Amino acid sequence: MSALSRRLALRHGLAFVALAALPACGAIPPLPPRPDPGDEAAARDWLALGRDGRFLLHSPRQEMGQRVGEALRRLAAAELGVPPAAIALVLPRTDAMAPVRATVGSESIQLFGPPLRRAAAQLAGALRAAAAARLGVAPDALVVEAAGFAAPGGQRIGWGALAGAAAEPAPPPAGPPAEIAAILAGDPVFVADLAPPDRLFGAMLRPPRPGARLAALDGALPPGVVLVREGGQAGLVAERPGLLADALAALRPAWEGGEAWGEEELAAAMDIDRRLAAGNLSHRLLAGSPEGPWDVDLRLDIPLAAHAALEPRAAIARWSAGGTQLEVRAGTQDAFFARRVLARRFGLAEAAVTVISCRMGGGFGGRAVPLVEVEAALLARAVAPRPVLLAWSRAEELSAAYHRPPSSHRLRARLGADGMIAAWSHGFASGHVLFTAAAMPPWLQRVAGAVAADGGVARGALPPYALPPGAARSAFDTVRLPVPTGPWRGLGAAPNALAIEAAMEALAWRSGQDPLALRLRHLAAEPRLAACLRRAATMAGWGRALPAGHALGLGCAPYKGASWAAVVAEVAADPAAPGGVRVEGLWAAQDSGRVLDPDAVRAQMEGNMVWAIGMVLTEGLALRGGEAVPIGGMPLGLPAPVALPRRMELALIEGDARPGGAGETALGPAAAAIFNAIGRLRGGHPAALPVAA
């Protein structure tokens, strides 16, 4: 663990102790459970031989398109000696296993793979011993087959016959399938597709600005529509979606309060130069005292951004007739945190709440905090015991969800006579990430920020390069915003990597050094990142002659000290394209340690490449009267298929090291490579994202 990691862990620990000691403990929201994945829970809860002779993997990880369930299934199958198809996958549900931590941070294989392997090996040993006793042979004499064990004399015993030989829980009730085949067949996999026969439909009345409360409500409801009102919010329940639309059109809500910020207020709150002029920033990551003059002095502003998952969030909630039990089905990245929040919100014991995970069409950190789950439960309580489906629209994803926080960066650096960095200063301001307003009230954000740095904002803010002791500074402020901000695609790693890499590229230009050579000179302590750089540069033909109006850019970064990536981008001037440029090619090399499913990792890298194009050229939200609206009017900010590069080459650098994260590693390097190529093309870096034409 790095010194920074130890410092942040200590400060977060102190923060939670301080919060727990506050007298108004009932006002403190629940914290997400963070148990370490252990061998006991893995052996007891995750893997079993069902009574029908099928192996069941109660996945401790949520499936949202990253194929983590398939990777875990392959890992267990290898230990059991059976084909992966012999193992049925069940997504997390709170009544079938002990709490596990959220599916975030690209840590599933790294943290959950080893205990699952040991659980599979333990189960395999127990089954082998039981089969040997039944057949009267030595355990080592048995051969594993797809259907069971075979003995040297031709005797066989199937998995079904052994089902009672291994300790295992009863199979859980059938839940939504998590298989690709089910999606292709159009089976009800996602929450909004589930159709209990007595299902009702719900919708919430949305305020026009953050923090506004419902003051009055006029208008007549159509027959068959139930109004649910609690405090400053209200919602409707109806038999059919069409009735909901009619009722929403008939109502005339009056709202009071809230914060109607616009772009000017947001820009003033985030302005890093104003904060630097006012004094020291609150949270120091590197505490040196660098001084000018500077060779590079960059300002970079990065806007709010939506998660833009393909599937808008949805939940189905059902209360028992007496209101003592609650069941919620949702696409959630943290079923156990959702259970905890629901129990606290509705005054139930956690054991009275069951959260059943359903496959979801993307999460990117946006579904780690329960939002739609609470709303669905609120509406369903009024019509118990009938279930209520609440499915958000795309517009609600912008108005009611939390987003990537904006950030404002000032980077200054100077090279010494030896061509090495002699001084470095990075100051930045950001909205909250882990101390998100989606889970914390304003007063608690202030308390938490007073005793701890938001580790999500800090992620990736330490450069991987050799910096001069005492002459390197990195510090930041967190800003409470009226719109909730929170985890988004690697937390602060992508914005911070982009800013750092822009400064490195500018140093190379200013000093006349090759950007690749400059980086490699500073990476003696990061050999795996250096190897990624060399590989990506070789793939891209770094240094080759380019057509007029074309430029190459480079970006690289570690991710959480467990994986590394480097990307080269080629861009071309194109006045008709977003930002006035077209991404012609992307070449990426990534070291995620041992890889269980290379196709899945490459798919994740491809997704990172597309995200990076959007981050630099098209993605962003502005504030107008407190409402988050897409910059440029693009509904999601995702690049159109015609904007994707003509060439994309990906390389996995795989060694014997343990698995590291793969899901978000290449995003920051890819965005930086594109941004740096644009800067090279234009003779200087743009000052803000998304890049203007």
C-alpha positions, -999 to 999 in steps of 0.1 A, spaced: 0 0 0 13 34 -9 19 62 16 -10 81 0 -33 50 4 -23 46 40 -29 83 47 -63 83 30 -73 51 48 -63 65 81 -81 98 75 -113 80 63 -111 58 94 -109 89 116 -138 104 97 -160 75 103 -151 73 139 -158 110 143 -192 106 125 -201 77 147 -193 97 178 -217 125 169 -247 127 193 -273 129 165 -265 94 154 -299 88 140 -294 115 115 -262 98 101 -271 79 69 -260 42 67 -226 35 54 -220 9 27 -208 -25 40 -172 -32 31 -164 -67 43 -133 -83 29 -141 -113 8 -132 -143 30 -127 -180 25 -155 -189 51 -181 -169 33 -170 -181 -1 -172 -218 9 -205 -213 27 -224 -190 3 -209 -187 -31 -205 -222 -46 -226 -253 -41 -238 -285 -58 -275 -282 -61 -299 -311 -55 -305 -314 -92 -269 -321 -98 -260 -286 -112 -233 -265 -97 -246 -231 -85 -224 -201 -83 -241 -175 -61 -220 -147 -76 -207 -121 -51 -204 -97 -81 -230 -79 -100 -232 -84 -138 -236 -52 -159 -220 -61 -191 -184 -66 -180 -187 -104 -180 -174 -107 -145 -198 -136 -139 -184 -155 -168 -148 -149 -155 -158 -162 -120 -176 -192 -135 -145 -201 -156 -123 -198 -125 -146 -221 -105 -150 -245 -133 -112 -249 -137 -109 -259 -100 -138 -283 -101 -127 -298 -134 -160 -293 -152 -169 -272 -182 -181 -236 -174 -216 -245 -188 -220 -270 -159 -222 -240 -135 -254 -219 -132 -249 -183 -123 -272 -166 -97 -267 -128 -92 -263 -114 -57 -294 -115 -34 -293 -105 2 -312 -135 15 -287 -160 -1 -253 -149 12 -235 -128 38 -229 -92 28 -203 -85 1 -189 -51 -9 -202 -32 -39 -193 -41 -75 -170 -11 -81 -134 -2 -88 -125 -30 -112 -116 -52 -82 -138 -83 -87 -112 -108 -100 -84 -93 -79 -103 -96 -46 -129 -122 -51 -111 -146 -74 -87 -161 -48 -114 -170 -22 -137 -184 -49 -108 -206 -62 -102 -219 -27 -139 -226 -22 -141 -245 -55 -110 -265 -45 -126 -273 -12 -158 -284 -28 -140 -305 -54 -121 -322 -26 -152 -330 -6 -170 -344 -37 -140 -365 -47 -138 -380 -12 -175 -387 -11 -174 -403 -46 -144 -425 -36 -162 -437 -5 -193 -446 -25 -173 -464 -52 -148 -480 -29 -117 -467 -46 -89 -443 -36 -97 -406 -42 -67 -402 -65 -79 -429 -88 -110 -410 -98 -112 -390 -130 -135 -360 -133 -159 -360 -162 -186 -335 -172 -213 -356 -155 -194 -367 -124 -165 -391 -115 -153 -422 -133 -133 -450 -115 -107 -472 -132 -130 -502 -134 -156 -483 -154 -178 -474 -124 -193 -439 -125 -212 -417 -102 -230 -385 -113 -231 -352 -97 -268 -356 -88 -260 -387 -67 -234 -367 -48 -256 -337 -42 -263 -347 -6 -226 -354 1 -215 -318 2 -228 -292 26 -248 -267 6 -277 -243 11 -310 -250 -5 -311 -235 -41 -326 -200 -40 -358 -193 -58 -355 -189 -95 -344 -154 -103 -338 -135 -136 -312 -153 -157 -279 -137 -162 -269 -154 -194 -262 -138 -227 -284 -164 -244 -313 -151 -223 -307 -115 -235 -305 -126 -271 -337 -146 -268 -355 -116 -254 -361 -132 -220 -370 -109 -191 -335 -103 -177 -337 -66 -169 -359 -52 -142 -383 -32 -165 -390 -64 -184 -402 -84 -154 -439 -88 -153 -455 -101 -121 -492 -107 -129 -504 -82 -103 -478 -55 -112 -486 -18 -109 -467 11 -124 -453 41 -106 -439 75 -114 -425 103 -92 -432 140 -96 -399 157 -103 -390 191 -90 -378 217 -115 -345 224 -96 -324 205 -71 -337 206 -35 -371 220 -43 -400 207 -22 -436 202 -32 -457 230 -16 -491 224 -32 -507 201 -57 -538 210 -78 -557 191 -104 -580 161 -106 -565 126 -109 -581 101 -134 -599 71 -118 -576 43 -108 -546 65 -100 -533 66 -64 -514 97 -52 -486 90 -27 -473 120 -9 -447 122 18 -431 154 30 -418 174 0 -422 146 -26 -450 128 -43 -456 100 -67 -484 82 -85 -494 45 -89 -516 32 -117 -526 0 -135 -511 11 -168 -483 34 -179 -508 54 -200 -528 63 -170 -496 76 -153 -489 99 -183 -525 113 -182 -523 119 -145 -489 137 -146 -504 159 -174 -534 167 -152 -516 177 -121 -503 212 -114 -476 210 -87 -462 241 -70 -426 239 -58 -407 260 -33 -370 263 -24 -342 247 -41 -310 260 -58 -313 274 -93 -277 276 -102 -266 285 -137 -232 281 -154 -219 314 -139 -225 302 -103 -211 268 -111 -180 283 -128 -174 306 -98 -177 278 -73 -152 256 -92 -127 282 -103 -93 268 -92 -75 301 -97 -98 319 -74 -93 292 -48 -55 293 -52 -55 331 -48 -75 328 -16 -49 305 1 -40 269 5 -62 241 -7 -77 219 20 -64 185 12 -27 179 4 -14 148 -14 21 161 -20 32 188 4 63 202 -12 69 239 -19 77 243 -56 85 278 -70 84 293 -104 93 304 -130 73 277 -148 79 261 -182 43 249 -183 13 267 -168 -20 250 -178 -57 255 -168 -82 228 -176 -119 227 -167 -139 195 -170 -177 197 -168 -204 176 -151 -211 144 -170 -239 118 -169 -233 81 -165 -253 75 -197 -259 38 -191 -278 21 -219 -306 10 -195 -323 37 -174 -326 25 -138 -357 7 -126 -369 -12 -95 -398 -34 -85 -408 -32 -49 -434 -54 -30 -444 -51 6 -461 -78 26 -497 -73 35 -489 -62 70 -461 -39 59 -435 -59 78 -415 -73 49 -401 -56 18 -387 -72 -13 -370 -51 -40 -356 -62 -74 -332 -38 -90 -301 -35 -111 -278 -23 -83 -241 -23 -79 -245 -29 -41 -275 -50 -30 -264 -50 6 -261 -12 8 -295 -9 -8 -309 -32 18 -293 -12 46 -307 21 32 -342 7 27 -343 -7 62 -332 26 77 -356 46 55 -387 26 63 -379 16 99 -373 -21 93 -347 -46 105 -323 -55 77 -335 -91 79 -370 -79 69 -357 -65 36 -346 -86 7 -328 -71 -23 -326 -92 -54 -301 -81 -80 -310 -82 -117 -287 -78 -146 -283 -42 -157 -273 -25 -188 -244 -6 -175 -236 10 -141 -202 29 -143 -205 38 -106 -240 53 -111 -259 25 -93 -238 21 -62 -262 44 -42 -299 34 -41 -322 60 -56 -350 43 -76 -351 15 -51 -362 39 -23 -388 56 -46 -403 23 -57 -406 11 -21 -423 44 -11 -449 39 -38 -454 2 -32 -461 7 5 -493 26 -4 -507 -3 -24 -493 -33 -6 -491 -62 -12 -491 -55 -50 -457 -48 -65 -449 -15 -82 -425 -11 -111 -408 23 -112 -387 28 -143 -369 61 -149 -370 79 -182 -338 91 -199 -348 127 -188 -350 115 -152 -315 100 -154 -303 136 -160 -326 153 -134 -327 128 -105 -294 108 -107 -260 119 -95 -233 128 -121 -195 130 -125 -185 161 -106 -169 190 -125 -133 197 -118 -110 227 -124 -72 221 -126 -42 243 -126 -9 225 -134 25 241 -133 59 224 -140 95 232 -147 123 211 -161 159 213 -148 190 215 -169 192 177 -170 158 176 -187 141 161 -156 112 176 -137 126 201 -112 92 215 -99 56 203 -100 24 219 -88 -11 205 -93 -41 223 -76 -76 213 -84 -112 216 -72 -139 190 -76 -174 182 -65 -177 153 -41 -173 116 -53 -174 93 -23 -189 119 0 -217 121 -24 -248 142 -18 -268 112 -31 -261 96 2 -250 124 26 -269 156 36 -249 189 33 -240 191 70 -225 156 69 -205 164 37 -190 194 56 -181 173 86 -166 145 65 -147 170 44 -133 186 76 -116 154 88 -108 135 56 -100 139 20 -125 125 -4 -105 95 -18 -126 94 -49 -116 129 -58 -80 121 -51 -78 89 -72 -51 91 -98 -39 126 -87 -4 114 -79 17 113 -110 35 80 -117 66 100 -127 98 107 -107 93 141 -90 118 162 -70 115 157 -32 103 189 -16 95 206 -49 63 188 -58 28 198 -46 -6 183 -52 -37 196 -33 -74 199 -38 -106 214 -25 -140 197 -26 -170 218 -34 -206 212 -24 -228 216 -54 -266 218 -57 -267 188 -81 -256 155 -65 -223 142 -78 -207 109 -71 -188 79 -85 -184 79 -123 -162 56 -144 -131 53 -122 -139 82 -99 -113 110 -102 -88 88 -120 -97 99 -156 -99 137 -151 -67 136 -130 -48 115 -155 -59 137 -183 -46 168 -165 -13 153 -155 -7 139 -190 -15 172 -206 12 188 -184 37 161 -194 30 166 -230 33 203 -227 67 199 -210 79 178 -239 68 204 -264 83 233 -245 117 215 -240 119 201 -275 119 165 -261 100 136 -276 69 130 -254 76 93 -253 112 97 -243 104 123 -216 79 100 -200 102 70 -201 130 89 -185 107 96 -155 93 60 -151 123 41 -137 101 32 -107 71 22 -129 85 -6 -153 51 -20 -161 37 14 -172 69 19 -192 63 -14 -209 28 -4 -218 41 29 -233 67 11 -254 41 -14 -267 15 12 -276 41 34 -293 54 5 -314 19 -5 -324 11 31 -335 44 36 -353 54 65 -330 76 90 -348 63 82 -383 55 109 -408 19 120 -407 -3 136 -434 -10 173 -431 -36 181 -406 -29 149 -385 -12 146 -351 -3 119 -326 -9 122 -288 2 100 -259 -13 92 -225 -6 67 -198 -15 61 -162 -16 34 -135 -50 25 -120 -51 19 -83 -16 5 -83 -29 -28 -98 -31 -22 -135 -14 0 -161 -23 13 -196 -9 35 -223 -26 48 -254 -15 66 -286 -42 86 -305 -41 99 -340 -65 128 -348 -72 147 -379 -87 182 -384 -123 179 -396 -144 211 -393 -176 190 -397 -168 167 -367 -175 174 -330 -147 195 -317 -134 201 -352 -114 169 -351 -118 133 -360 -101 104 -341 -84 84 -368 -68 57 -347 -63 45 -312 -35 20 -301 -37 8 -265 -16 -15 -244 -28 -26 -210 -12 -47 -182 -39 -61 -159 -18 -89 -146 -32 -124 -152 -62 -123 -175 -89 -150 -171 -111 -138 -201 -90 -120 -227 -121 -112 -249 -139 -96 -220 -108 -74 -211 -105 -63 -247 -142 -55 -248 -136 -34 -217 -107 -16 -233 -128 -9 -264 -155 6 -242 -128 28 -226 -117 40 -260 -153 50 -269 -158 67 -234 -126 86 -240 -138 100 -273 -170 111 -256 -152 126 -226 -130 148 -248 -153 157 -276 -190 154 -268 -198 146 -232 -208 172 -206 -237 187 -187 -244 224 -180 -266 239 -154 -295 261 -164 -318 272 -135 -304 243 -115 -313 218 -141 -286 196 -157 -288 198 -195 -265 182 -221 -239 206 -235 -245 210 -272 -280 194 -270 -266 158 -274 -288 136 -252 -261 113 -240 -229 128 -252 -218 95 -265 -199 96 -299 -219 85 -329 -207 53 -346 -194 74 -375 -171 92 -351 -153 60 -340 -118 55 -352 -110 36 -384 -82 19 -366 -82 5 -331 -56 -19 -319 -54 -34 -284 -27 -54 -267 -28 -72 -234 6 -74 -216 1 -105 -194 26 -119 -170 25 -141 -139 13 -113 -116 -20 -116 -99 -51 -102 -117 -56 -64 -115 -85 -42 -125 -95 -41 -162 -127 -22 -164 -116 15 -162 -78 14 -165 -75 27 -201 -101 55 -199 -78 82 -185 -48 73 -208 -71 72 -239 -87 106 -231 -53 121 -224 -39 107 -257 -68 122 -277 -65 155 -258 -28 157 -263 -31 149 -300 -56 178 -303 -32 201 -285 -3 191 -309 -26 197 -339 -36 232 -326 -3 243 -311 -16 243 -276 -41 226 -253 -77 236 -251 -87 251 -218 -119 231 -213 -138 200 -222 -156 191 -243 -133 205 -269 -148 232 -290 -143 234 -328 
